[in-house]
């Protein structure tokens, strides 16, 4: 998985499955672009990512999560619930504003 932290007024945490990077998914009137410029950060394991997500969940941040592994990692970290996961073209994603 790739994890990238965008520094701004409200930090944005971008997390995606490595194999989805650079791809676009469409369904009905919805589109999901997994742009390298936004999601390509450090390649990390679930074990490395979970404590980072948990630490940032204590702050004023936004999470953008794309992919099965990434959503499962966010579930394990306790930052999303199963009901928060949507799908576009069978690709799971979650957007969280803390």
MIRO-112105 format. One record per atom (N, C-alpha, C): residue in one letter; x, y, z. Coordinates in pm, whole numbers, padded with zeros to 5 digits, always signed. Layout:
BEGIN
aXYZ ...
This chain:
BEGIN
x+00084-00117+00000 x+00000+00000+00000 x+00089+00124+00000 x+00033+00232-00055 x+00103+00359-00054 x+00033+00452+00044 x+00112+00522+00125 x+00061+00620+00219 x+00130+00753+00193 x+00050+00856+00175 x+00105+00990+00152 x+00031+01088+00243 x+00108+01175+00307 x+00052+01275+00395 x+00070+01411+00330 x-00043+01475+00301 x-00041+01608+00241 x-00054+01710+00354 x+00045+01797+00363 x+00044+01900+00467 x-00036+02019+00418 x-00135+02060+00497 x-00219+02174+00464 x-00284+02221+00593 x-00378+02315+00582 x-00452+02358+00700 x-00508+02236+00772 x-00572+02148+00699 x-00619+02019+00749 x-00541+01915+00672 x-00457+01841+00743 x-00377+01741+00674 x-00466+01635+00609 x-00419+01587+00495 x-00492+01486+00420 x-00405+01361+00412 x-00462+01250+00456 x-00392+01122+00452 x-00448+01043+00335 x-00363+01013+00239 x-00403+00937+00120 x-00345+00796+00131 x-00432+00696+00122 x-00390+00556+00134 x-00454+00477+00021 x-00373+00401-00052 x-00430+00318-00159 x-00351+00190-00176 x-00419+00091-00232 x-00354-00035-00268 x-00256-00007-00382 x-00138-00064-00374 x-00033-00037-00471 x-00075-00066-00615 x-00152-00173-00636 x-00189-00211-00773 x-00293-00119-00835 x-00353-00030-00756 x-00454+00062-00808 x-00396+00197-00848 x-00273+00223-00811 x-00211+00352-00837 x-00209+00384-00986 x-00258+00502-01020 x-00259+00548-01158 x-00380+00503-01239 x-00474+00435-01175 x-00591+00384-01248 x-00714+00472-01224 x-00810+00459-01314 x-00937+00530-01305 x-01050+00429-01310 x-01150+00451-01223 x-01265+00363-01217 x-01391+00446-01233 x-01487+00393-01309 x-01611+00466-01334 x-01730+00372-01317 x-01837+00429-01264 x-01962+00354-01251 x-02075+00456-01244 x-02174+00438-01328 x-02286+00531-01337 x-02230+00673-01358 x-02262+00766-01273 x-02212+00903-01287 x-02096+00933-01194 x-02031+00830-01143 x-01921+00849-01049 x-01789+00806-01110 x-01683+00874-01067 x-01550+00846-01116 x-01453+00850-00999 x-01359+00758-00998 x-01256+00752-00894 x-01120+00746-00963 x-01042+00853-00948 x-00907+00859-01004 x-00807+00837-00893 x-00725+00735-00907 x-00621+00707-00808 x-00492+00766-00865 x-00485+00898-00861 x-00374+00970-00924 x-00244+00953-00847 x-00137+00930-00922 x-00006+00915-00861 x+00034+01040-00784 x-00001+01157-00837 x+00037+01281-00771 x-00027+01296-00633 x-00139+01230-00611 x-00209+01241-00483 x-00179+01122-00391 x-00174+01002-00445 x-00163+00881-00363 x-00022+00823-00353 x+00067+00854-00447 x+00198+00791-00447 x+00287+00852-00339 x+00297+00780-00231 x+00383+00822-00120 x+00479+00711-00088 x+00489+00679+00039 x+00579+00573+00083 x+00506+00439+00078 x+00571+00338+00023 x+00514+00205+00020 x+00536+00142+00157 x+00426+00100+00220 x+00434+00051+00357 x+00345-00072+00376 x+00372-00145+00486 x+00292-00262+00521 x+00178-00221+00613 x+00081-00311+00628 x-00030-00286+00719 x+00020-00258+00860 x+00117-00335+00904 x+00173-00319+01039 x+00232-00180+01059 x+00292-00123+00956 x+00350+00012+00965 x+00241+00119+00958 x+00138+00094+00878 x+00034+00194+00853 x-00062+00213+00970 x-00102+00104+01034 x-00204+00113+01140 x-00171+00216+01248 x-00051+00216+01307 x-00026+00317+01410 x-00024+00460+01357 x+00014+00477+01232 x+00014+00611+01172 x-00130+00660+01158 x-00218+00574+01107 x-00359+00612+01094 x-00419+00645+01230 x-00388+00563+01329 x-00442+00586+01463 x-00392+00717+01522 x-00267+00750+01500 x-00212+00878+01550 x-00280+00996+01482 x-00295+00990+01351 x-00356+01102+01278 x-00505+01114+01307 x-00571+01004+01344 x-00714+01009+01375 x-00742+01095+01498 x-00639+01121+01577 x-00652+01207+01695 x-00648+01355+01658 x-00612+01385+01534 x-00595+01521+01486 x-00713+01563+01397 x-00703+01683+01346 x-00802+01740+01254 x-00758+01707+01111 x-00793+01588+01062 x-00744+01540+00933 x-00859+01485+00847 x-00824+01462+00721 x-00913+01395+00626 x-00840+01271+00575 x-00911+01160+00564 x-00855+01037+00510 x-00921+01006+00376 x-00840+00974+00276 x-00886+00927+00145 x-00828+00787+00128 x-00912+00687+00127 x-00869+00548+00129 x-00929+00475+00009 x-00844+00405-00067 x-00891+00335-00186 x-00829+00195-00192 x-00915+00096-00211 x-00870-00041-00230 x-00907-00132-00115 x-00915-00260-00146 x-00957-00359-00047 x-00862-00366+00071 x-00731-00377+00044 x-00633-00388+00152 x-00630-00260+00235 x-00637-00147+00168 x-00633-00019+00239 x-00755-00001+00328 x-00872-00035+00278 x-00994-00024+00359 x-00990-00121+00476 x-00941-00242+00454 x-00928-00338+00564 x-00831-00288+00670 x-00724-00224+00627 x-00626-00168+00721 x-00690-00056+00803 x-00768+00029+00737 x-00837+00138+00807 x-00939+00083+00906 x-01006-00026+00871 x-01099-00092+00964 x-01024-00144+01087 x-00912-00210+01063 x-00832-00263+01174 x-00778-00151+01263 x-00748-00036+01203 x-00697+00079+01279 x-00809+00147+01358 x-00933+00115+01323 x-01047+00173+01392 x-01084+00313+01348 x-01041+00353+01226 x-01075+00488+01180 x-01199+00492+01091 x-01243+00374+01044 x-01368+00366+00968 x-01448+00246+01016 x-01576+00248+00982 x-01663+00134+01007 x-01700+00075+00872 x-01741-00049+00869 x-01776-00118+00744 x-01879-00038+00664 x-01973+00025+00732 x-02079+00101+00666 x-02026+00224+00592 x-01905+00268+00624 x-01847+00386+00562 x-01780+00355+00427 x-01771+00229+00393 x-01702+00188+00271 x-01801+00183+00155 x-01770+00260+00050 x-01849+00256-00072 x-01774+00179-00178 x-01834+00165-00295 x-01767+00097-00407 x-01798+00169-00536 x-01696+00180-00618 x-01710+00228-00755 x-01643+00125-00843 x-01718+00068-00935 x-01666-00035-01025 x-01600-00147-00945 x-01661-00186-00836 x-01621-00292-00743 x-01495-00259-00661 x-01448-00135-00669 x-01331-00093-00592 x-01380-00024-00463 x-01344-00079-00346 x-01386-00015-00221 x-01309+00114-00195 x-01379+00211-00135 x-01314+00337-00098 x-01385+00396+00022 x-01315+00484+00093 x-01375+00554+00207 x-01314+00693+00216 x-01398+00790+00248 x-01355+00927+00272 x-01398+00961+00414 x-01303+01005+00493 x-01331+01031+00635 x-01279+01169+00672 x-01366+01245+00735 x-01329+01376+00789 x-01334+01364+00939 x-01219+01380+01004 x-01212+01367+01151 x-01219+01504+01213 
